[in-house]
Amino acid sequence: MLDKTTEKSKEKSNSPKRAKFVELAENRTKNAIKMIKVIAKLANKNAYEYSEVDVKKIVKALTKEVDALEARMMSTGGKDEVDFKL
């Protein structure tokens, strides 16, 4: 396990790999947040009809992918498969 000083020194690294990671991570995270906001627009009950079950399925699918992201970034492995159906 890394101590806090080791973690901080890695966070502040100015290597080209770190710079590329920061650039891509920021852009991709912003895009993911934008897409979640687009999904949230489906909450307009004047335009759409949906059930609590539908909402739970959407939230479960998103949560599952965030959990997989965390697991993959904290270690190795994970899957790149996208599977979702209402």
C-alpha positions in Angstrom: 0.0 0.0 0.0 1.2 3.5 -0.9 1.6 6.1 1.8 0.1 9.6 1.3 3.4 11.2 0.4 3.9 8.7 -2.4 0.4 9.2 -3.7 0.8 13.0 -3.7 4.1 12.8 -5.5 2.4 10.7 -8.2 -0.5 13.1 -8.4 1.8 16.0 -9.1 4.0 14.3 -11.7 4.4 16.3 -14.8 5.2 13.5 -17.1 3.7 13.3 -20.6 1.7 10.2 -19.6 0.3 12.1 -16.6 -0.6 15.1 -18.7 -2.3 12.9 -21.3 -4.2 11.1 -18.6 -5.4 14.4 -17.0 -6.5 15.8 -20.4 -8.4 12.6 -21.3 -9.9 12.0 -17.9 -11.2 15.6 -17.6 -12.7 15.5 -21.0 -14.2 12.1 -20.7 -15.6 12.7 -17.3 -17.2 16.0 -18.4 -18.8 14.1 -21.4 -20.1 11.3 -19.1 -21.7 13.9 -16.8 -23.3 15.6 -19.8 -24.7 12.3 -21.0 -26.1 11.6 -17.6 -27.8 15.0 -17.7 -29.3 14.1 -21.1 -30.7 10.9 -19.5 -32.1 12.9 -16.7 -34.1 14.9 -19.2 -36.2 11.8 -19.6 -37.8 12.7 -16.3 -40.1 15.0 -18.1 -43.5 13.3 -17.4 -45.2 15.6 -19.9 -43.1 14.1 -22.7 -42.4 10.5 -21.5 -44.1 7.7 -19.7 -42.0 5.5 -17.5 -42.2 3.5 -14.3 -40.2 3.3 -11.1 -38.9 0.0 -12.4 -37.5 1.7 -15.5 -35.8 4.3 -13.3 -34.3 1.7 -11.1 -33.0 -0.2 -14.1 -31.3 2.9 -15.5 -29.8 3.8 -12.1 -28.6 0.2 -11.6 -26.9 0.1 -15.0 -25.1 3.4 -14.4 -24.1 2.4 -10.9 -22.8 -0.9 -12.2 -20.6 0.8 -14.8 -19.3 3.4 -12.2 -18.4 0.5 -9.9 -16.7 -1.3 -12.7 -14.8 1.8 -13.6 -13.6 2.2 -10.0 -12.6 -1.5 -9.8 -10.7 -1.3 -13.1 -8.8 1.9 -12.2 -7.9 0.7 -8.7 -6.5 -2.6 -10.0 -6.5 -4.5 -13.3 -9.3 -6.2 -15.2 -12.8 -5.2 -15.9 -15.0 -5.5 -19.0 -15.6 -3.2 -21.9 -19.0 -4.7 -22.7 -22.0 -2.5 -22.7 -25.3 -4.2 -22.0 -28.5 -2.4 -21.1 -32.2 -3.1 -21.8 -35.4 -1.8 -20.2 
